Amino acid sequence: MSSKPVIATASLAGCFGCHMSFLDIDERLLELIELVEFDKSPIDDLKTFTRPVDIGLIEGGCCNAENVEVLHSFRKNCRILVSVGECAVMGGLPAMRNTISLQECLEEAYLNSPTVAPEDRVIPNDEELPLLLDRVYPCHEIVKIDYFLPGCPPSADLIWEALTALVQSRPIKLDYQLIKYD
């Protein structure tokens, strides 16, 4: 059994851009592998938790019941939980649907869209599909979040600084250069 901190990651309702930014730490990934182990994550393709983890990174907001279930599982299994990116922090672009009703959104997408053929105009209603929520929720409205990393996506340097600070049990120092938007 290793004494390295364990990290898990997940993507909810978002574009996976924060995971791409995480991968943009480039050669520092080799340093990171010396410092940590991964559990449930697309990084190692583990689909379920195999043990409690020290740090969980969540990108994306909650737009359906499956997102909420995954988020609750992360909160239960992660000592520290970090919202990564604007979708997790504030709902991001998916939350643009919050200004209209769910029914109106579904009708526009599946019934009234000019790109849907007349014979395909039906709102999906399969029990295998996750139940859509009334709106898109940022993660902190569902569970307690310990840290927030802003950006769309946050820079690789911001993710690196926050992650290494947490792993090394030191204060996170988010210099202006790490969080500015140009």
Backbone as a ProteinNet text record, in pm:
[ID]
protein_1_A
[PRIMARY]
MSSKPVIATASLAGCFGCHMSFLDIDERLLELIELVEFDKSPIDDLKTFTRPVDIGLIEGGCCNAENVEVLHSFRKNCRILVSVGECAVMGGLPAMRNTISLQECLEEAYLNSPTVAPEDRVIPNDEELPLLLDRVYPCHEIVKIDYFLPGCPPSADLIWEALTALVQSRPIKLDYQLIKYD
[TERTIARY]
84.1	0	88.7	60.1	139.6	97.4	190.6	158.8	135.2	133.3	108.1	-37.6	-64.5	-203.6	-271.9	-401.7	-479	-573.2	-581.3	-663.3	-766.7	-886.8	-991.3	-1042.1	-1088.2	-1143.1	-1269.6	-1357.2	-1477.8	-1523.7	-1596.3	-1656.9	-1807.8	-1879.6	-2025.6	-2077.7	-2171	-2225.4	-2128.6	-2049	-1949.6	-1889.8	-1773.6	-1715.4	-1589	-1545.3	-1421.8	-1298.3	-1319	-1207.3	-1117.2	-1172	-1089.7	-995.9	-1042.4	-953.2	-843	-879	-777.8	-675	-721.7	-630.3	-541.9	-600.5	-522.2	-409.9	-440.8	-339	-235	-271.7	-178.2	-68	-67.4	48	170.9	147.9	253.1	352.5	480.7	583.5	571.4	499.2	477.9	390.8	322.6	248.8	343.1	465.6	563.5	598.4	610.8	632.6	513	393.6	271.1	259.8	293.9	286.4	379.9	488.3	578.8	516	424	364.2	233.2	155.5	19.9	-9.3	-122.8	-181.8	-319.8	-368.8	-503.3	-595.6	-719	-822.7	-924.3	-1050.3	-1156.1	-1128.8	-1100.6	-1067	-1057.6	-1090.3	-1061.1	-910.5	-829.9	-684.5	-637.1	-695.1	-656	-768	-880.5	-996.4	-1063.6	-1042.8	-1117	-1255.9	-1358.5	-1496.9	-1559.8	-1504.5	-1559.4	-1446.1	-1482.1	-1383	-1336.7	-1206.4	-1152.1	-1110.6	-1112.7	-1072.3	-1108	-1105.2	-1123.3	-1006.1	-1035.3	-929.3	-909.3	-792.7	-758.3	-816.9	-806.3	-848	-933.1	-1050	-1135.8	-1146.9	-1129.5	-1145.4	-1270.1	-1364.6	-1490.5	-1500.4	-1523.7	-1553.8	-1696.8	-1761.2	-1898.8	-1999.1	-2115.9	-2225.1	-2316.5	-2430.2	-2527.3	-2651.3	-2675.3	-2794.6	-2888.5	-2843.6	-2930	-2903.6	-2988.4	-2980.2	-2848.4	-2794.5	-2667.1	-2553.8	-2552.7	-2451.8	-2458.5	-2579.5	-2598	-2547.9	-2576.4	-2531.3	-2378.4	-2314.5	-2167.9	-2110.6	-2168.6	-2119.7	-2133.8	-2246.7	-2263.9	-2160.4	-2132.9	-2032.5	-1894.1	-1862.8	-1733.6	-1725.5	-1831	-1828	-1809	-1874.2	-1865.4	-1724.9	-1658.5	-1531.8	-1407.8	-1423.4	-1309	-1296.4	-1178.3	-1153.4	-1162.5	-1104.2	-1109.2	-1174.7	-1272.2	-1340.1	-1324.3	-1277.4	-1245.8	-1333.7	-1406.4	-1479.4	-1380.9	-1369.8	-1272.3	-1345.9	-1327.4	-1384.9	-1521.7	-1560.7	-1683.9	-1810.4	-1814.4	-1935.4	-1956.6	-1849.1	-1859.9	-1884	-1819.5	-1826.1	-1957.9	-2004.4	-2122.9	-2227.6	-2205.2	-2298.8	-2252.3	-2168.7	-2108.4	-2209	-2162.8	-2248.4	-2371.3	-2361.9	-2483.6	-2595.8	-2560.8	-2662.1	-2737.4	-2698.1	-2774	-2917.8	-2941.2	-3078.7	-3161.6	-3099.2	-3172.7	-3270.5	-3259.1	-3349	-3480.7	-3491	-3615.9	-3657.2	-3781.4	-3828.8	-3768.3	-3760.1	-3708.3	-3792.8	-3924.1	-4012.4	-3985	-3971.4	-3943.2	-3809	-3712	-3579.1	-3588	-3658.6	-3674.2	-3750.5	-3854.7	-3931.7	-3846.9	-3765.7	-3680.3	-3577.6	-3519.3	-3414.7	-3468.7	-3583.1	-3629.6	-3751.7	-3828.9	-3950	-3941.2	-3886	-3890.9	-3760.3	-3657.4	-3528	-3532	-3477.9	-3479	-3390.5	-3304.7	-3216.1	-3274.6	-3394.7	-3458.4	-3558.9	-3541.7	-3634	-3773.2	-3878.1	-4015.6	-4046.7	-3996.8	-4025.1	-3949.3	-3851.4	-3772.1	-3813.5	-3919.1	-3959.7	-4031.3	-3950.6	-4004.4	-3907.6	-3962.9	-3880.2	-3844.6	-3714.7	-3674.2	-3736.3	-3783.4	-3845	-3814.7	-3688.5	-3644.4	-3597.7	-3638.5	-3601.5	-3450.8	-3375.6	-3229.6	-3161.8	-3234.2	-3178.3	-3184.3	-3077.6	-3082.6	-3191.7	-3261	-3365.8	-3303.8	-3353.2	-3303.6	-3356.1	-3272	-3311.7	-3383.1	-3452.4	-3524.8	-3432.5	-3306.8	-3207	-3068.6	-2965.7	-2828.3	-2778.2	-2723.5	-2678	-2526.1	-2463.7	-2320.8	-2302.2	-2185.6	-2161.8	-2188	-2152.1	-2168.1	-2313.8	-2406.7	-2548.5	-2599.8	-2518.6	-2556.7	-2482.8	-2351.2	-2268.8	-2172.4	-2109.4	-2006.2	-1882.2	-1832.6	-1710	-1604.9	-1482.9	-1376.2	-1297	-1276.7	-1199.5	-1263.5	-1242.6	-1295.6	-1180.9	-1168.8	-1068.4	-1142	-1140.2	-1215.2	-1146.2	-1222.5	-1168.1	-1249	-1234.1	-1306.1	-1212.8	-1126.7	-1098.2	-993.2	-972.6	-860.2	-730.5	-631.6	-503.9	-437.8	-353.8	-277.2	-194	-138	-55.8	-138.7	-261.7	-350.7	-382.1	-415.2	-445	-321.8	-205.9	-81.2	-54.2	-64.5	-38.3	-134.5	-262.2	-360.6	-339.4	-319.9	-304.7	-178.3	-66.5	58	51.1	-14	-29.2	-111.2	-220.6	-302.9	-227.7	-155.3	-79.4	30.8	91.7	202.8	156.5	25.5	-33.7	19.4	23	64.2	-48.5	-51.5	-156.3	-151	-268.9	-276.2	-249.8	-152.8	-118.2	-158.5	-272.6	-323.7	-289.7	-170.9	-128.4	-221	-230.4	-315.5	-284.6	-158.9	-121.2	-183.5	-213.3	-272.1	-422	-489.5	-634.7	-686.9	-597.1	-642.8	-692.6	-781.4	-839.1	-803.6	-729.3	-693.5	-773.9
-118.1	0	124.6	214.1	335.1	441	528.5	639.4	768.5	758.9	875.9	917.4	1047.8	1093	1035.9	1012.8	955.3	1062.2	1069.2	1168.4	1097	1153.7	1107.9	1228.6	1206.2	1314.7	1266.7	1361.8	1329.6	1452.4	1426.3	1532	1513.1	1618.4	1614.4	1684.2	1778.9	1850.3	1960.9	1933.8	2028	1974.3	2022.7	1987.6	1904.4	1870.6	1796	1884.7	2014.3	2106.2	2119.6	2105.9	2116.1	1996.5	1878.4	1762.8	1784.5	1845.3	1874	1972.9	2072.5	2168.2	2098	2004.2	1923.7	1850.2	1791.4	1721.4	1817.2	1945.5	2046.9	2080.6	2015.1	2035.5	1966.4	1894.6	1836.8	1752.1	1786	1702.5	1698.5	1793.1	1789.6	1670.5	1608.1	1484.7	1379.1	1374.1	1278.3	1308.9	1437.2	1478.1	1440.2	1464.3	1436.6	1288.2	1202.7	1058.3	1015.5	1089.1	1060	1101.7	1199.9	1253.8	1186.3	1135.9	1088.6	956.1	898.7	787.6	832.8	775.2	805.4	690.2	724.5	623.8	646.6	663.7	680.7	804.3	782.2	894.8	848.6	938.6	906.9	893.8	948.6	942.1	796.8	715.3	574.5	479.2	534.5	459.4	373.7	407.3	338.7	400.1	317.7	365.2	381.3	313.7	320.5	344.2	395.7	413.8	277.6	263.8	140.1	160.2	286.9	322.8	468.3	512.1	656.2	733.5	854.4	934.1	1064.1	1121.4	1245	1367.7	1371.1	1489.1	1446.5	1507.5	1485.7	1614	1603.2	1716.5	1692.6	1786.6	1774.8	1888.8	1853.7	1957	1936.4	2044.9	2037.7	2058.6	2104.5	2123.1	2001.9	2014.5	1904.6	1939.8	1864.6	1888.9	1768.8	1655.5	1538.3	1456.5	1358.7	1278.4	1202	1159.6	1087.7	1178.7	1305.1	1400.2	1415.8	1426.4	1442.7	1318.4	1201.6	1076.4	1068.8	1102.8	1102.3	1202.8	1321.5	1424.7	1381.3	1321.9	1271.2	1162.4	1077.4	972.1	1032.8	1138.2	1205	1268.8	1335	1397.9	1290.7	1178.6	1069.8	1008.2	1001	929	1016.5	1149.9	1241.2	1325.4	1323.9	1406.3	1554.7	1592.5	1729.7	1723.8	1811.3	1814.6	1953.7	1956.3	2080.4	2094.1	2206.6	2241	2304.6	2246.7	2292.3	2349.7	2478.4	2541.5	2602.6	2688.4	2766.5	2681.5	2570	2486.4	2430	2385.2	2332.7	2445.3	2559.1	2670.4	2747.9	2772.8	2858.4	2802.7	2684.7	2627.9	2642	2744.8	2764	2773.4	2739.9	2746.5	2656.8	2536.2	2455.2	2526.5	2616.8	2687.2	2792.1	2813.4	2907.2	2859.7	2730.6	2680.9	2716	2768.6	2802.6	2918.4	2988.8	3103.4	3061.9	2935	2885.2	2757.3	2720.5	2598.8	2475.4	2368.2	2242.9	2196.1	2206.7	2164.7	2244.9	2374.7	2461.4	2425.3	2394.7	2354.9	2225.2	2125.3	1997	2013.6	2094.4	2117.3	2183.1	2279.7	2348	2250.4	2167.6	2076	1960.5	1904	1780	1794.5	1902.3	1917.3	2031.7	2144.5	2265.5	2300.1	2224.6	2255.7	2232.9	2326	2309.6	2192.7	2142.4	2032.5	1894.9	1889.6	1761.5	1729.2	1612.7	1569.3	1549.7	1581.5	1570.3	1433.6	1326.9	1193.2	1163.2	1245.4	1225.4	1319.5	1394.2	1493.5	1425.7	1385.1	1324.2	1354.1	1387.7	1411.2	1274.4	1243.6	1113.3	1088	966.7	930.3	783.3	755	618.4	608.1	504.3	489	475.6	445	435.7	573.2	676.3	811.5	872.9	942	1008.7	1115.8	1126.2	1226.4	1365.4	1452.9	1590.3	1669	1754.6	1841.6	1965	2035.9	2155.8	2266.3	2261.9	2359.8	2298.6	2367.3	2323	2386.2	2303	2348.2	2344.4	2449.2	2439.6	2338.5	2279.7	2170.8	2209.3	2332	2370.7	2382.9	2384.4	2386	2244.7	2144.5	2004.7	1945	1969.5	1916.4	2024.2	1997.7	2089.7	2077.9	2191.6	2198.9	2270	2216.9	2272.9	2383.2	2371.2	2470.3	2491.2	2611.1	2647.5	2696.9	2639.8	2684.7	2745.3	2878.5	2944.4	2930.3	2955.7	2957.4	2869.4	2896	2817.1	2789.3	2691.4	2617.5	2691	2647.5	2702.2	2666.1	2749.8	2721.1	2599.1	2535	2421	2463.4	2584.4	2632.8	2650.6	2698.2	2712.9	2575.9	2480.8	2345.9	2286.1	2302.7	2250.6	2311.3	2442.6	2509.2	2460	2455.2	2412.7	2267.4	2181.9	2038.9	2009.9	2068.2	2042.8	2103.6	2216.9	2274.7	2181.2	2128.5	2037	1909	1854.4	1730.7	1752.7	1870.1	1900.3	1968.5	1976	2036.1	2176.8	2256.8	2396.4	2485.6	2611.9	2701.3	2714.6	2723.6	2744.3	2891.4	2920.1	3057.7	3081.9	3147.9	3173.4	3315.7	3331.9	3462.2	3511.5	3641.2	3703.7	3646.8	3624.9	3574.8	3438.2	3360.4	3228.2	3233.4	3338.5	3341.5	3453.6	3533.8	3640.6	3582.7	3655.1	3610.7	3710.7	3665.9	3753.1	3717
0	0	0	-89.7	-104.8	-3.7	30.1	119.6	40.1	-91.7	-175.9	-162.9	-170.5	-176.4	-300.9	-288.8	-398.5	-454	-587.3	-656.4	-743.2	-747.9	-840.1	-916.7	-1039.1	-1120.1	-1190.7	-1224	-1300.1	-1376.6	-1483.8	-1562.9	-1559.3	-1524.4	-1520.6	-1646.4	-1632.8	-1748.9	-1788.8	-1885.6	-1934.1	-2062.2	-2098.4	-2228.2	-2218.1	-2097.7	-2072.3	-2091.6	-2110.5	-2130.5	-2009.5	-1890	-1768.9	-1756.8	-1796.7	-1800	-1904.9	-2016.6	-2119.2	-2064.6	-1989.8	-1928.6	-1825.7	-1751.2	-1656.4	-1731.5	-1845.4	-1924.3	-1980.3	-1992.2	-2041.5	-1941.1	-1825.4	-1737.4	-1797.3	-1907.7	-1992.4	-1914	-1924.5	-1861.9	-1709.4	-1653.3	-1507.7	-1467.5	-1564.4	-1534.7	-1477	-1527.8	-1476.5	-1330.9	-1298.8	-1158.7	-1072.7	-1126.3	-1052.4	-1019.9	-1114.4	-1092.1	-979.1	-958.3	-846	-712.8	-717.1	-594.6	-554.3	-652.5	-625	-696.2	-657.3	-730.8	-775.1	-883.3	-929.9	-894.9	-863.2	-844.5	-956	-923.6	-1023.6	-1108.2	-1237.4	-1323.9	-1468.7	-1563.9	-1703.4	-1728.3	-1637.8	-1652.9	-1650.7	-1561.3	-1551.1	-1592.4	-1634.4	-1683.3	-1575.7	-1448.1	-1342.2	-1334.1	-1339	-1342.9	-1205.2	-1104.6	-968.9	-869.8	-753.7	-648.6	-598.2	-577.9	-520.6	-375.5	-330.8	-194	-170.1	-46.3	-20.9	-82.5	-129.8	-191.2	-114.7	-133.7	-63.9	-133.6	-267.4	-342.8	-460.9	-473	-589	-668.5	-798.3	-889	-972.3	-965.7	-1039.4	-1139.4	-1264.7	-1365.1	-1411.6	-1449.8	-1498.1	-1386.6	-1424.7	-1330.3	-1332	-1267.1	-1258.8	-1339.1	-1445.9	-1527.5	-1527.4	-1471.2	-1467.4	-1341	-1317.2	-1194.9	-1185.2	-1297.4	-1295.7	-1247.6	-1293.2	-1245.9	-1095	-1040.8	-896	-822.7	-876.3	-814.4	-811.1	-923	-929.6	-830	-823.4	-732.2	-586.5	-550.6	-413.7	-383	-478.4	-460.2	-438	-513.7	-494.2	-355.7	-314.7	-181.7	-73.1	-87.8	9.9	12.3	-102	-113.1	-113.3	-116	-125.4	1.3	60	178	142.6	28.7	-22.6	-160.7	-183.6	-313.1	-375.4	-500.2	-569.6	-694	-704.3	-827.2	-923.1	-1041.7	-1140.2	-1261	-1287	-1405.1	-1380.4	-1472.4	-1457.4	-1452.7	-1524.1	-1520.2	-1380.1	-1315.1	-1178.2	-1077.9	-1100.8	-1005.8	-1016.6	-1141.6	-1159.2	-1256	-1310.7	-1407.3	-1550.5	-1576.9	-1708.1	-1822.1	-1940.7	-2059.7	-2049.8	-1993.1	-1981.6	-1905.9	-1813.8	-1734.5	-1816.2	-1939.8	-2023.7	-2040.1	-2024.9	-2035.2	-1912.4	-1807.2	-1685.1	-1704.5	-1814.8	-1838.1	-1902.7	-1943	-2001.4	-1930.1	-1943.9	-1877.3	-1944.2	-1870.3	-1923.6	-2042.2	-2029.9	-2139	-2265.9	-2251.5	-2366.4	-2430.2	-2347.8	-2396.1	-2476.6	-2422.5	-2491.9	-2623.8	-2622.2	-2744.8	-2852.5	-2812.1	-2909.8	-2967.9	-2883.6	-2929.4	-3012.7	-2973.4	-3036.8	-3126.4	-3111.3	-3192	-3292.2	-3250.8	-3332.9	-3402.9	-3382.6	-3442.8	-3593.6	-3670.8	-3817.2	-3863.1	-3776.6	-3816.1	-3785	-3725.5	-3695.4	-3805.5	-3865.9	-3971.8	-3912.8	-3988.4	-3936.4	-3874.9	-3933.5	-3880	-3749.8	-3716.4	-3593.9	-3481.3	-3497.7	-3398.7	-3281.5	-3184.4	-3063.2	-2948.3	-2834.5	-2716	-2658.2	-2643.2	-2590.4	-2452	-2434	-2306.7	-2279.5	-2255.5	-2231	-2086.5	-2018.9	-1877.1	-1858	-1962.5	-1954	-1952.8	-1996.3	-1998.8	-1860	-1818.3	-1687.6	-1685.4	-1575.3	-1557.7	-1557.6	-1645.8	-1650.8	-1531.8	-1476.7	-1366.6	-1421.7	-1335.1	-1376.6	-1425.1	-1380.5	-1421.5	-1403.7	-1446.6	-1426.8	-1296.9	-1209.2	-1079	-1070.9	-1014.8	-984.8	-870.9	-863	-767.6	-622	-582.8	-442.4	-399.9	-495.5	-459.4	-431.8	-458.9	-437.9	-317.8	-309.3	-199.8	-151.5	-38.6	12.5	-75.5	-120	-200	-115.9	-118	-35.5	-104.3	-235.1	-309.8	-447.1	-503.2	-634	-722	-842.4	-938.1	-1058	-1070.5	-1177.7	-1312.8	-1417.4	-1552.2	-1645.1	-1772.2	-1872.6	-1990.4	-1970.6	-1847.9	-1765.9	-1641	-1565.1	-1637.7	-1624.2	-1691	-1628.2	-1705.3	-1654.7	-1534.5	-1539.5	-1427.7	-1300.8	-1315.1	-1199.4	-1138.9	-1223.7	-1175.4	-1107.9	-1168.9	-1112.4	-974.7	-963.3	-835.1	-728.3	-758.7	-659.2	-619.4	-716.2	-688.5	-609	-648.7	-574.5	-434.7	-419.7	-285	-196.6	-248.3	-169.8	-135.4	-232.8	-211.1	-108.4	-110.5	-19.4	109.2	129.2	250.4	277	172.3	187.7	135.4	175.7	126.6	-25.8	-85.1	-229.9	-257.6	-344.1	-378.5	-523.5	-541.3	-675	-716.8	-771.6	-820.2	-929.9	-942.3	-1043.9	-1182.1	-1212.8	-1345.4	-1374.1	-1270	-1288.6	-1317.6	-1269.7	-1284.1	-1373.7	-1431.8	-1520.2	-1650.7	-1715.3	-1841.4	-1949.3	-2049.9	-2162.5	-2284.9
[MASK]
++++++++++++++++++++++++++++++++++++++++++++++++++++++++++++++++++++++++++++++++++++++++++++++++++++++++++++++++++++++++++++++++++++++++++++++++++++++++++++++++++++++++++++++++++++++

